[in-house]
Every structure is written in structure tokens, then in C-alpha cells.
Amino acid sequence: MAFALVWPCYAADPKPPRLRQIRIPVWADTPLKAMDLRATLDGSDARVLAIRGPVDDLMLLIVLDLAGDPSTVEPAREALLNEIRKLPPRTDVGLLRAQDGLRVLANPTADHESLAQAISSLPVSGKAGLLDTIEAAGRIADAILAKTTVRVALLYISDSDVANYREDFTNPVINSSDSHDLSRRFPETLVQEKISQVESVLAGQQAPIFLVHLSYRTDRINDAYQNGLKQLAETTGGKATLCRWSGEVPAALEKSFSLIGSHYSVTLASPERVGRTVQVSIVREDASHDLDYRTRIFLPGR
């Protein structure tokens, strides 16, 4: 599952920086330069060390979590291939699968056509794996960020049903004769607790996570689950899109790829004295243009 073989393709810093660096994904409506930005972390000035944008290298890690209805998956598969074929040559794409633990299907490559066979031959079976693998996928993405100057993003494509996980999140009724049994009144509690646990880890990771969910479900537990997926993506500065029917999938993927490709990766030097949960502020000299970025990050070990 290591990506060490592909890292030498990118320019790494010759000496590890002594300053603690933080990478923040940023979106802007006009081109950005480092000299245009001012940043603070918890109100203390944070120097802008570097900025990488849409014309720079990008590594996109795509994680497929497909275990449901093939009639939903096949149109998504075709739409995904179309988006990959449109990527610029400076984008390397790696392919992973979430079922039965995180597994690498194809190491990151700029040969986008070579990914088609792996995507086309991927079986649609097994248990949902998104919640079980997203922390590990984030760690891989962050390791690449730490060792290279490239922009990095994660994209999950999932049809997961909360009832299809190996872990039981359905919160079964404990005492069917007790009308006051809390498991009866709050069936979504277990999945909300799991989302909260995962979010606490993702809050300390720096690569943005995007998610396209192919099969919107309306029952109470899946509604809590799907809202939780949006919460997880937004915690990292990314975005989750929930598709209510298969016809929405191509546009959802196109939007996700557009956001991923257009993001800036802004490297900040962390001040010596900041808390563990840090408020991030980035402003540009020309205040007439907006910036969109994650406003909080957790710094473990501080």
C-alpha cells in the first residue's frame, strides 16, 4: 500500500524544514500569489511559505467503495473514466479500493488510459468500507504532502448503505417492551458516534477529501450517515455530493474534479505558540475577491 516508488518523481525539499508547516486547501476566483496573502493561526501571524495552484502538479487518490447495485455503479464508472481522461498531464492518479481494508489497485500515474482497465474490471461486491478506510487514506495523502511539493487530494466514490457495514450501526432496540428505550427513540446514535470519532481524526489531517455518494437513501439512519459524510469532507476543506438518482452522477463527478483541480495548496509556517485546535485565517490584499478555505485544523502533539 506504500507509494514510496512514485515519490522520487517529485521535487522534495533538500532539507527538512525546522518550522512546522501546515498545508491549507484554498479556492479563489482569480489567480493567487503568495505575496497577495496574509495568514494567521489562532490570531498569530503565520508566514506564507509557498503556494501551489491549478497549473502545478497534482496527485489525486481515488478510492472506490462500490458494493451495491451494478445498475447504479456502471454509469458512475463511465462518468469517472470520462473525467480521468480529461485530466491534464501534470495530474497523477492513484486508484484504491475500500472493501476488506484499503487496497491499492494502481499506483499513481499520469498514464490515465492505463487506469481504465483497473476501473472497468473492479467487482461490485462486499461490504461498505468508507468509514473503515478513510482515516488510513488520509494518512497516505498527508504522507505525500509532507514529502513533496505537489498538491494532493482524495476522492471517494461510494454507494455505501449504513446497513451494509461489517460493524452494526443500526442500533437495534435493546428492550422491545420498554417504550422509553433510547435505542428506539434515537436509532441513528451509533452511526453519529462513529462519524464523530472519524471526524476527530480527519480534523488533524491536511489533504482535502471529496466524496461522491451514488445512492441517496431516505431512511432515518442513512440520512444521519449521509449528513455525516458531508460533515467529514467539509472538516478537511473538501466537499461531499449526494446523488439522488444516477442521472446526477456525471455532474457530481465533474464538479468534484473541477474543485480538486482548481484548488491552491497554501503552505503556512506555524507560530511557536498555538493551541491544538487552531483557527485559520487567510486573507488577500485585494479584499474584493473572496477566498474559500478550511477555517479550523487540529494539530496533534502540540
C-alpha positions in Angstrom: 0.0 0.0 0.0 3.0 2.3 0.0 3.5 5.0 -2.6 7.3 5.3 -2.0 8.0 4.2 -5.5 6.3 7.2 -7.0 7.6 9.9 -4.6 11.1 10.3 -6.3 9.3 11.6 -9.4 8.6 14.8 -7.5 10.9 17.5 -6.2 11.3 17.1 -2.4 12.8 19.7 -0.2 16.6 19.0 0.1 16.5 19.6 3.9 13.6 19.0 6.2 12.3 22.4 7.5 12.6 23.1 11.1 9.4 25.1 11.2 6.2 23.2 11.5 4.4 23.5 8.2 0.6 23.4 7.6 -0.9 22.9 4.2 -4.3 24.5 3.7 -6.5 24.0 0.6 -7.8 27.3 -0.8 -10.1 28.2 -3.6 -10.0 31.7 -5.3 -12.0 33.4 -8.0 -8.8 34.9 -9.5 -5.2 33.7 -9.6 -3.3 33.8 -6.3 0.3 34.5 -5.4 2.0 34.1 -2.0 2.7 37.8 -1.8 -1.0 38.5 -2.1 -1.9 36.6 1.1 -1.7 37.3 4.8 -2.5 34.5 7.3 -2.9 34.0 11.0 -3.2 30.9 13.1 -5.1 31.5 16.4 -4.6 35.2 15.7 -0.8 34.9 15.5 0.9 35.8 12.2 1.7 32.7 10.1 4.2 33.2 7.2 3.1 32.1 3.8 6.0 29.8 2.7 4.7 28.6 -0.6 1.6 28.3 -2.8 0.8 25.7 -5.4 -2.1 26.2 -7.8 -4.0 24.9 -10.7 -1.0 25.0 -13.1 1.1 22.9 -10.7 1.4 19.2 -10.2 -1.5 17.3 -8.6 -1.8 13.8 -7.1 -5.3 12.6 -6.9 -6.0 9.4 -5.0 -9.4 7.9 -5.9 -10.9 5.4 -3.5 -13.7 3.2 -4.8 -16.2 2.0 -2.3 -18.7 0.1 -4.5 -20.7 -2.8 -3.1 -24.3 -2.2 -4.3 -26.5 -2.2 -7.4 -24.5 -2.5 -10.6 -27.1 -0.5 -12.5 -26.1 2.4 -10.4 -22.4 1.7 -10.4 -21.9 1.3 -14.2 -23.0 4.8 -15.2 -20.7 6.1 -12.4 -17.8 4.1 -13.7 -18.2 5.5 -17.2 -18.5 9.1 -15.9 -15.4 8.5 -13.8 -13.4 7.3 -16.8 -14.6 10.4 -18.8 -13.3 12.7 -16.0 -10.0 11.0 -15.7 -9.4 11.2 -19.5 -9.9 15.0 -19.3 -7.2 15.5 -16.7 -4.1 17.5 -17.6 -0.8 15.6 -17.9 0.5 17.2 -14.7 -2.0 15.1 -12.7 -1.1 11.7 -11.4 -4.0 9.5 -10.4 -3.8 6.6 -7.9 -6.6 4.0 -7.5 -7.6 2.3 -4.3 -10.4 0.1 -3.2 -12.1 0.3 0.2 -13.6 -3.2 0.5 -11.9 -5.6 3.0 -9.4 -2.9 4.0 -7.7 -0.3 1.9 -6.0 -1.9 -1.1 -4.0 -0.3 -3.9 -5.3 -1.2 -7.4 -3.0 1.1 -9.3 -0.1 3.3 -8.2 -0.3 7.0 -9.1 0.4 7.5 -12.8 0.0 10.2 -15.4 -0.9 7.5 -17.9 -4.6 8.0 -17.4 -5.6 5.4 -20.0 -3.9 2.7 -18.1 -6.3 3.2 -15.2 -9.3 2.4 -17.4 -8.8 -1.4 -17.2 -8.5 -1.4 -13.4 -11.6 0.7 -13.0 -13.6 -1.3 -15.6 -12.7 -4.7 -14.0 -13.4 -3.7 -10.4 -16.0 -6.0 -8.9 -19.1 -4.6 -7.3 -19.4 -6.7 -4.1 -18.6 -6.9 -0.5 -19.3 -4.7 2.5 -19.2 -0.9 2.6 -15.7 0.3 3.6 -15.7 4.1 3.6 -15.8 4.7 7.4 -13.3 1.8 7.9 -10.7 3.2 5.5 -11.0 7.0 5.2 -8.5 7.7 8.1 -5.9 5.4 6.5 -6.4 7.0 3.1 -6.0 10.4 4.7 -2.7 9.4 6.3 -1.4 8.3 2.9 -2.4 11.6 1.3 -0.8 13.5 4.2 2.5 11.5 3.9 2.7 12.5 0.2 2.0 16.2 1.2 4.8 16.1 3.8 7.4 14.6 1.5 6.7 16.5 -1.8 5.6 19.9 -3.1 2.7 18.6 -5.1 -1.0 19.3 -4.3 -2.8 16.2 -3.1 -6.5 15.4 -2.8 -8.6 12.3 -2.0 -11.8 11.4 -3.9 -14.1 8.7 -2.5 -16.8 7.3 -4.8 -19.2 5.3 -2.7 -22.6 3.7 -2.9 -22.5 2.7 0.8 -25.5 1.8 2.8 -25.0 2.2 6.5 -26.7 -1.3 7.0 -24.0 -2.9 4.8 -21.0 -2.3 7.1 -19.4 -5.2 8.9 -20.0 -3.2 12.1 -23.6 -2.9 13.1 -24.7 0.8 13.2 -28.4 0.1 13.2 -28.7 0.5 17.0 -31.2 -2.4 17.5 -33.8 -1.9 20.1 -32.5 -3.3 23.4 -35.8 -3.7 25.2 -38.7 -4.0 22.9 -41.2 -3.9 25.8 -39.9 -0.5 27.0 -41.3 2.4 25.1 -38.7 4.7 26.7 -35.8 2.6 25.5 -33.4 5.2 24.0 -32.3 2.9 21.2 -35.9 3.0 20.0 -36.0 6.8 20.1 -32.6 7.5 18.7 -31.7 4.8 16.2 -29.0 6.9 14.5 -26.9 7.3 17.6 -24.3 4.6 16.8 -23.5 6.0 13.3 -23.4 9.5 14.7 -20.9 8.4 17.3 -18.7 6.7 14.6 -18.8 9.8 12.4 -17.7 11.9 15.4 -14.8 9.5 16.1 -13.7 9.6 12.4 -14.1 13.4 12.3 -11.8 13.9 15.3 -9.0 12.2 13.3 -9.7 13.9 10.0 -9.6 17.3 11.7 -5.8 16.7 12.1 -5.2 15.7 8.5 -4.3 18.2 5.8 -5.3 16.8 2.4 -8.8 17.7 1.3 -11.3 14.9 0.9 -14.1 14.9 -1.7 -16.9 12.4 -1.8 -19.5 11.5 -4.3 -22.2 9.3 -2.9 -24.1 7.5 -5.7 -27.2 6.2 -3.9 -29.1 8.6 -1.7 -31.3 6.8 0.9 -34.1 8.4 2.9 -34.4 6.2 6.0 -33.5 7.9 9.3 -30.2 6.1 9.9 -28.9 6.6 6.3 -30.0 10.2 6.5 -27.8 10.6 9.6 -25.0 8.7 7.8 -25.1 10.8 4.6 -25.2 14.0 6.6 -22.2 12.7 8.5 -20.3 12.1 5.2 -20.8 15.7 4.3 -19.5 16.7 7.7 -16.4 14.6 7.3 -15.5 16.1 3.9 -16.1 19.6 5.0 -13.8 19.1 8.1 -10.9 18.7 5.7 -11.8 21.6 3.4 -13.4 19.3 0.8 -16.9 18.6 -0.2 -19.4 15.7 -0.4 -22.1 15.4 -3.0 -25.1 13.1 -2.5 -26.7 11.9 -5.7 -30.5 11.2 -5.5 -30.5 9.3 -8.8 -28.0 8.0 -11.3 -28.5 10.9 -13.7 -26.9 13.3 -11.2 -23.7 11.3 -11.0 -21.8 12.7 -14.1 -22.4 16.3 -13.0 -21.4 15.5 -9.4 -18.1 13.9 -10.6 -17.4 16.8 -12.9 -17.9 19.3 -10.1 -15.7 17.3 -7.8 -12.9 17.0 -10.3 -13.2 20.8 -11.1 -12.9 21.7 -7.4 -9.9 19.3 -6.9 -8.1 20.6 -10.0 -8.7 24.3 -9.2 -7.6 24.2 -5.5 -4.5 26.0 -4.2 -2.3 24.4 -1.6 -1.0 27.1 0.7 1.9 26.2 3.0 1.9 28.2 6.3 4.6 28.3 8.9 3.0 27.5 12.3 3.9 30.0 15.0 5.5 28.6 18.1 2.6 29.2 20.4 -0.7 28.0 19.1 -3.3 25.6 20.6 -4.2 22.2 19.4 -7.4 23.2 17.7 -6.3 26.1 15.6 -8.4 28.9 14.0 -7.2 29.6 10.5 -7.5 32.9 8.8 -6.2 33.7 5.3 -7.0 37.0 3.6 -5.8 38.5 0.3 -4.6 42.1 -0.2 -7.4 42.7 -2.7 -10.4 42.2 -0.4 -12.8 42.4 -3.3 -12.0 38.8 -4.2 -13.2 36.0 -1.9 -11.3 33.0 -0.7 -12.8 29.7 0.4 -10.7 27.5 2.7 -11.0 25.4 5.9 -11.1 27.6 8.9 -10.0 25.1 11.6 -7.4 22.4 11.9 -6.3 20.2 14.8 -2.6 19.9 15.4 -1.8 16.7 17.3 1.1 16.6 19.6 1.1 20.3 20.3 
